Amino acid sequence: MVAPPMIAFLSGTLVAALPTQVLLDVGGVGYEVLIPLSSYDRLPSPGSALKLLTHLQVREDAHTLYGFTSEAERDLFRLLLNHVSGVGPKLALAVLSGMSVTSFKGAVVAGDVAAIARIKGLGKKTAERIVLELRDKVGVAAAWEAASSQLLPTPAEAALNDAVLALIALGYRQVEAHKAVKNARAVAPNAEADELVRRALKELA
């Protein structure tokens, strides 16, 4: 069996975008690419030029493209796939959708299982496995520990992330929680997590 070609990136015109996937026109060929919420936030408007870094997942019944707007996102996606048992593409995307790369690395360095467990679809056991297996990887833990002061999220980033996780814990879908908190942050840039939650709940109501 001939191995499929590696697709490192796609560069074309954004045709349509949803929080979970985009349609990209590359030379007249339309590519459906699955993306995390973190990448969705940085997409241009439809009709604009877009370059996505990609990861091709090959199975017997499907070839699926995953896209990212930054190297950091794709690197973390691959790290989760390759080094954490029981984590597939769906859960890896959930991690990127539920936490920023910086917040996630900070949580792993700090051993903050509770924060990671609040990501929709993970749960405590998977979060514990992620922290254990990533911290045990030679090179990964050392590099993250060396930069731990830079990896810890800023107060603003932590407040936004905590607010999103709080809404998810209340039963809201990840996509709607993310959008509501983002809108609340636009109105109140310096708000703490509890205020962001209150503002987001008003919008969701």
Long-range contacts (C-beta under 8 A, 24 or more apart in sequence): 4-56, 4-58, 4-63, 6-56, 7-54, 7-56, 7-65, 8-53, 8-54, 9-51, 9-52, 9-53, 9-54, 10-51, 10-52, 10-54, 10-65, 10-67, 11-49, 11-50, 11-51, 11-52, 12-49, 12-50, 13-47, 13-48, 13-49, 13-50, 14-43, 14-44, 14-45, 14-46, 14-47, 14-48, 14-49, 14-50, 15-46, 16-46, 17-43, 17-46, 19-175, 19-178, 19-179, 20-175, 22-50, 22-52, 22-67, 24-50, 24-52, 24-67, 31-65, 32-65, 33-65, 33-66, 33-67, 34-64, 34-65, 34-66, 34-67, 34-89, 34-93, 35-66, 35-67, 35-68, 35-69, 35-93, 36-68, 36-73, 36-77, 36-93, 36-96, 36-97, 37-96, 37-97, 37-98, 37-174, 37-175, 37-178, 38-69, 38-73, 38-96, 38-97, 38-100, 38-101, 39-67, 39-68, 39-69, 39-70, 39-73, 39-96, 41-182, 42-69, 42-70, 43-69, 57-89, 64-89, 66-93, 68-96, 70-101, 72-101, 73-101, 76-101, 76-104, 76-105, 79-134, 79-140, 80-130, 83-133, 83-134, 83-137, 83-140, 84-129, 84-130, 84-133, 84-134, 85-129, 85-133, 86-126, 86-129, 87-126, 87-129, 87-130, 90-121, 91-121, 91-122, 91-126, 94-119, 94-120, 94-121, 94-122, 94-174, 95-119, 95-122, 95-130, 97-174, 97-178, 98-122, 98-164, 98-165, 98-168, 98-174, 99-161, 100-153, 100-157, 100-161, 102-151, 102-152, 102-153, 102-157, 103-153, 103-157, 103-158, 103-161, 105-144, 105-151, 106-148, 106-151, 106-152, 106-153, 107-131, 108-134, 108-135, 108-144, 109-135, 109-141, 109-144, 109-145, 109-148, 109-151, 109-152, 110-152, 111-135, 115-161, 115-165, 118-165, 118-168, 118-169, 119-165, 119-168, 120-168, 120-173, 120-174, 156-189, 156-190, 158-193, 159-191, 159-192, 159-193, 159-196, 160-185, 160-193, 160-196, 162-193, 163-193, 163-194, 163-196, 163-197, 163-200, 166-193, 166-197, 167-197, 167-200, 167-201, 167-204, 172-204, 176-204, 180-204
